[in-house]
């Protein structure tokens, strides 16, 4: 009886596809496929998210997601161009089509979505705004920064959050607005500001960059904002938005269903895992509707692993940062990552 229902549903979906008008894949998706390369905007150099190693190879959480999308859409995780951007040039690069996907530690906000006409297909990393300060100078909380000069990066949500927080407390401070995160890092280490405020994960990377011959730095325990760091695309191509959203969802679902890069082939061969157990007709229907080749989810996981693997490798236990997953755990483990079902 259950098999009959499945066959009936598949037949119905195929018939619906046949009678509906055929919608071509959107502008961005078509451009990516025609070009044979995915262009991702990333930060200039944030440890754990997007930075070049000693051999000039890019690595990080954002980089891995870009590679997963390239694998899904183009069949090759190496068909990427990583475009380093400072915060203030992120959205112009996306709106001018210089990049296809923005992955530059960008917070999802209402103003950005409706005024800048961009879409946020999903949250890659949950964070909050914190403060990095010199250790051993008596700064134990944000209250100790009253009347201090605080470095903040231009073109981010952090300056407004900073000013709003201090104004609500009726405290004074002086923001020192810096063009880029690397420049802000230099300003803090040079003593031009008493603290630097940004996403806590970014501060953890900056903490490791502190010169060994100078004072150590610590991250204060308070957070003054929610920073859902999201994938960002141009709003004019809903097909592309769906592809990006579901590449993220498939990486999250792969972790939930216990599929890793190492056991992927065994899971496929066994054909019992609910995430991969589908008929050829189902796979073809979904892929045709998305405008990409069948097997896109398998290619994404094979390229970079599931979400948990990506996290631990770049910012978690297997990285220099050692950031606890916290809110970035699966919903089944007390976190916020919750992917909708495929069916």
C-alpha positions as CSV (number, residue, x, y, z in Angstrom):
1,X,0.0,0.0,0.0
2,X,2.8,2.4,0.9
3,X,4.6,1.6,-2.3
4,X,1.4,2.2,-4.3
5,X,1.1,5.7,-2.7
6,X,4.7,6.5,-3.6
7,X,4.2,5.5,-7.2
8,X,1.0,7.5,-7.4
9,X,2.7,10.6,-6.0
10,X,5.6,10.3,-8.5
11,X,3.2,9.8,-11.4
12,X,1.2,12.9,-10.3
13,X,4.3,15.0,-10.0
14,X,5.5,14.0,-13.5
15,X,2.1,14.7,-15.0
16,X,2.1,18.2,-13.3
17,X,5.5,18.9,-14.7
18,X,4.3,17.9,-18.2
19,X,1.3,20.3,-18.2
20,X,3.0,23.2,-16.5
21,X,4.8,25.8,-18.7
22,X,8.5,25.1,-18.8
23,X,10.3,27.8,-16.8
24,X,13.9,28.4,-17.8
25,X,16.6,28.7,-15.1
26,X,17.2,32.2,-14.1
27,X,19.8,34.7,-15.2
28,X,22.4,34.0,-12.5
29,X,22.2,30.2,-12.8
30,X,22.4,30.4,-16.6
31,X,25.4,32.7,-16.4
32,X,27.2,30.4,-13.9
33,X,26.6,27.3,-16.1
34,X,27.6,29.1,-19.3
35,X,30.7,30.5,-17.7
36,X,31.7,27.2,-16.2
37,X,32.8,29.0,-13.0
38,X,31.1,30.2,-9.8
39,X,32.2,33.6,-8.5
40,X,32.0,33.9,-4.7
41,X,32.6,37.1,-2.7
42,X,34.5,36.4,0.5
43,X,36.2,38.4,3.2
44,X,39.7,39.6,2.7
45,X,41.1,37.3,5.4
46,X,39.1,36.0,8.4
47,X,40.6,33.0,10.0
48,X,38.2,30.0,9.8
49,X,36.0,31.6,7.2
50,X,38.1,32.8,4.2
51,X,41.8,33.2,4.2
52,X,44.8,32.2,2.1
53,X,47.3,29.7,3.5
54,X,51.1,29.8,3.0
55,X,50.6,28.3,-0.5
56,X,48.0,31.0,-1.4
57,X,45.2,28.4,-1.3
58,X,41.9,29.7,0.0
59,X,40.3,27.8,2.9
60,X,37.5,28.4,5.5
61,X,33.9,27.8,6.1
62,X,32.7,30.3,3.5
63,X,35.2,28.8,1.0
64,X,34.0,25.3,1.5
65,X,30.4,26.4,1.0
66,X,31.3,28.0,-2.3
67,X,33.0,24.8,-3.4
68,X,29.9,22.8,-2.4
69,X,27.8,25.0,-4.7
70,X,30.3,24.6,-7.5
71,X,30.2,20.8,-7.1
72,X,26.4,20.8,-7.1
73,X,25.9,23.1,-10.1
74,X,29.0,22.6,-12.2
75,X,30.1,19.1,-11.2
76,X,33.5,20.3,-10.0
77,X,34.3,21.9,-6.6
78,X,37.4,23.6,-8.1
79,X,35.4,25.7,-10.7
80,X,35.3,28.7,-8.4
81,X,36.7,32.2,-8.4
82,X,37.0,33.7,-4.9
83,X,36.7,37.4,-4.9
84,X,38.1,39.1,-1.7
85,X,35.9,42.1,-0.7
86,X,35.9,44.6,2.2
87,X,32.6,45.1,3.9
88,X,31.6,48.3,2.2
89,X,32.0,46.8,-1.3
90,X,30.1,43.5,-0.7
91,X,26.7,44.5,-1.9
92,X,27.8,46.6,-4.9
93,X,29.8,43.6,-6.1
94,X,26.6,41.5,-5.9
95,X,24.3,44.0,-7.4
96,X,26.7,44.7,-10.3
97,X,26.9,40.9,-11.0
98,X,30.7,40.9,-10.3
99,X,29.9,37.9,-8.0
100,X,27.2,35.3,-8.1
101,X,27.1,34.5,-4.4
102,X,28.2,36.6,-1.3
103,X,29.7,34.7,1.6
104,X,31.5,37.5,3.4
105,X,30.3,37.1,7.0
106,X,27.1,39.1,6.2
107,X,24.3,39.5,8.6
108,X,20.7,39.0,7.5
109,X,18.7,42.1,8.2
110,X,15.3,43.5,7.0
111,X,16.8,46.7,5.7
112,X,19.4,44.9,3.5
113,X,16.8,42.5,2.1
114,X,14.1,45.1,1.1
115,X,16.2,48.1,0.4
116,X,19.2,46.5,-1.3
117,X,17.0,44.0,-3.1
118,X,19.0,40.9,-2.1
119,X,17.9,37.5,-0.8
120,X,19.2,35.5,2.1
121,X,18.6,31.9,1.3
122,X,19.8,30.5,4.6
123,X,22.0,31.0,7.7
124,X,25.4,29.5,7.5
125,X,26.7,30.5,10.9
126,X,24.9,31.9,14.0
127,X,27.0,34.5,15.8
128,X,26.8,37.6,18.0
129,X,28.7,40.9,18.3
130,X,31.4,40.9,21.0
131,X,34.5,42.9,22.0
132,X,38.2,42.0,21.9
133,X,40.3,43.9,24.5
134,X,43.9,43.7,25.9
135,X,44.3,41.3,28.8
136,X,45.4,42.4,32.2
137,X,44.4,46.1,32.0
138,X,41.3,45.9,34.1
139,X,38.7,45.5,31.3
140,X,36.3,42.8,32.5
141,X,33.0,43.9,30.9
142,X,31.6,46.3,28.4
143,X,30.9,48.7,31.2
144,X,34.7,49.2,31.5
145,X,34.8,50.6,28.0
146,X,32.9,53.8,28.9
147,X,34.6,56.8,27.3
148,X,36.9,54.5,25.4
149,X,37.9,54.6,21.7
150,X,36.5,51.4,20.0
151,X,37.5,50.2,16.6
152,X,34.7,49.1,14.3
153,X,34.7,48.1,10.6
154,X,33.0,50.4,8.0
155,X,30.0,49.0,6.1
156,X,28.9,46.5,8.8
157,X,26.0,46.3,11.2
158,X,28.5,46.6,14.1
159,X,28.7,50.4,14.2
160,X,25.0,50.9,14.6
161,X,24.8,48.1,17.2
162,X,27.7,49.7,19.1
163,X,26.2,53.1,19.1
164,X,22.7,51.8,19.9
165,X,24.0,49.8,22.9
166,X,26.0,52.6,24.4
167,X,23.2,55.1,23.9
168,X,20.7,52.8,25.6
169,X,23.1,52.6,28.6
170,X,23.7,56.4,28.5
171,X,27.4,55.8,28.1
172,X,29.9,57.7,26.0
173,X,32.5,56.1,23.7
174,X,34.3,57.1,20.5
175,X,34.0,54.8,17.4
176,X,37.1,54.6,15.3
177,X,35.7,53.5,11.9
178,X,38.2,51.4,9.9
179,X,37.9,50.4,6.3
180,X,38.7,46.7,6.6
181,X,39.0,44.0,9.3
182,X,42.8,43.6,8.7
183,X,43.3,47.3,9.2
184,X,41.1,47.3,12.3
185,X,43.3,44.4,13.6
186,X,46.4,46.5,13.1
187,X,44.8,49.5,14.8
188,X,43.9,47.5,17.9
189,X,47.3,45.8,18.2
190,X,49.0,49.2,17.7
191,X,46.9,50.7,20.6
192,X,44.9,53.1,18.5
193,X,41.7,51.8,20.2
194,X,40.9,50.2,23.5
195,X,38.7,47.5,21.9
196,X,37.6,46.1,18.6
197,X,34.0,45.1,18.2
198,X,32.8,42.5,15.6
199,X,31.4,39.0,15.3
200,X,32.7,36.9,18.1
201,X,34.0,34.2,15.7
202,X,36.0,36.8,13.8
203,X,37.4,38.1,17.1
204,X,38.6,34.6,17.9
205,X,40.6,34.5,14.8
206,X,42.0,38.0,15.4
207,X,43.0,36.9,18.9
208,X,45.2,34.2,17.4
209,X,46.9,36.8,15.2
210,X,48.0,39.0,18.1
211,X,51.8,39.5,18.0
212,X,53.6,37.2,20.4
213,X,55.8,40.0,21.7
214,X,52.8,42.1,22.8
215,X,50.0,41.9,25.3
216,X,47.5,39.1,25.0
217,X,44.0,39.8,24.1
218,X,40.7,38.4,25.4
219,X,37.1,38.4,24.2
220,X,34.6,39.8,26.7
221,X,31.7,37.5,27.6
222,X,28.8,39.8,26.7
223,X,27.2,39.9,23.3
224,X,25.2,42.9,22.2
225,X,23.5,41.6,19.1
226,X,22.3,38.7,17.1
227,X,24.4,38.1,13.9
228,X,22.9,35.5,11.7
229,X,25.6,35.2,9.0
230,X,23.8,34.3,5.8
231,X,24.4,33.4,2.2
232,X,23.4,36.3,0.0
233,X,22.2,36.4,-3.6
234,X,20.6,38.9,-6.0
235,X,16.8,38.9,-5.6
236,X,16.0,38.7,-9.3
237,X,16.7,35.0,-9.8
238,X,14.4,32.8,-7.6
239,X,15.8,29.6,-9.2
240,X,19.3,30.6,-8.1
241,X,18.1,31.4,-4.6
242,X,16.5,27.9,-4.4
243,X,19.7,26.2,-5.5
244,X,21.8,28.0,-2.9
245,X,19.2,27.4,-0.1
246,X,19.0,23.7,-0.9
247,X,22.8,23.1,-1.1
248,X,22.9,24.5,2.5
249,X,19.9,22.4,3.5
250,X,21.4,19.2,2.0
251,X,24.6,19.7,4.0
252,X,22.6,20.1,7.2
253,X,20.4,17.1,6.4
254,X,23.4,15.0,5.6
255,X,24.7,15.6,9.1
256,X,21.3,14.9,10.6
257,X,21.1,11.6,8.7
258,X,24.6,10.5,9.5
259,X,26.1,10.9,6.0
260,X,29.7,11.9,5.8
261,X,32.2,12.3,3.1
262,X,33.9,9.1,4.1
263,X,30.7,6.9,4.3
264,X,28.9,8.5,1.4
265,X,29.6,5.7,-1.2
266,X,28.6,3.0,1.3
267,X,25.4,4.8,2.1
268,X,24.5,5.1,-1.6
269,X,25.3,1.5,-2.2
270,X,23.1,0.3,0.7
271,X,20.3,2.5,-0.5
272,X,18.5,2.6,2.8
273,X,19.2,6.1,4.1
274,X,16.1,8.3,3.6
275,X,18.2,11.2,2.3
276,X,19.5,9.3,-0.8
277,X,16.8,6.7,-1.3
278,X,14.9,8.0,-4.3
279,X,13.8,6.7,-7.6
280,X,15.4,7.9,-10.8
281,X,12.2,9.7,-11.7
282,X,12.1,11.6,-8.4
283,X,15.8,12.6,-8.8
284,X,15.2,13.7,-12.4
285,X,12.1,15.7,-11.5
286,X,13.8,17.6,-8.7
287,X,16.9,18.3,-10.7
288,X,15.1,19.5,-13.8
289,X,13.0,21.8,-11.7
290,X,16.1,23.2,-10.1
291,X,17.9,23.6,-13.5
292,X,20.9,21.5,-12.5
293,X,22.0,17.9,-13.2
294,X,20.9,15.0,-11.0
295,X,23.2,14.0,-8.1
296,X,23.8,17.6,-7.1
297,X,23.4,16.8,-3.3
298,X,25.8,13.9,-3.5
299,X,28.3,16.0,-5.3
300,X,28.1,18.7,-2.7
301,X,28.6,16.3,0.2
302,X,31.4,14.4,-1.6
303,X,33.2,17.7,-2.2
304,X,33.2,19.1,1.4
305,X,31.4,16.8,3.7
306,X,28.3,17.5,5.8
307,X,27.7,20.7,7.7
308,X,29.3,19.3,10.9
309,X,32.4,18.3,9.1
310,X,32.7,21.7,7.5
311,X,32.3,23.4,10.8
312,X,34.7,21.3,12.9
313,X,37.4,21.4,10.1
314,X,37.3,25.2,9.8
315,X,36.2,26.8,13.1
316,X,35.6,23.9,15.5
317,X,37.6,21.2,17.3
318,X,39.9,20.4,14.3
319,X,40.8,24.1,13.7
320,X,43.0,26.5,15.6
321,X,39.9,28.4,16.7
322,X,38.3,25.6,18.7
323,X,34.9,27.4,18.7
324,X,32.2,25.4,20.4
325,X,29.3,24.8,18.1
326,X,26.7,26.2,20.5
327,X,23.8,27.6,18.4
328,X,25.4,26.1,15.3
329,X,24.5,22.6,16.5
330,X,21.7,20.7,14.8
331,X,18.2,21.2,16.2
332,X,18.3,17.6,17.5
333,X,21.3,18.6,19.6
334,X,20.0,21.9,21.1
335,X,21.2,24.2,18.2
336,X,19.4,26.2,15.6
337,X,20.2,24.4,12.4
338,X,17.0,23.0,11.1
339,X,16.6,22.1,7.5
340,X,13.1,21.5,5.9
341,X,12.5,18.0,4.5
342,X,13.0,17.3,0.8
343,X,9.6,15.6,0.3
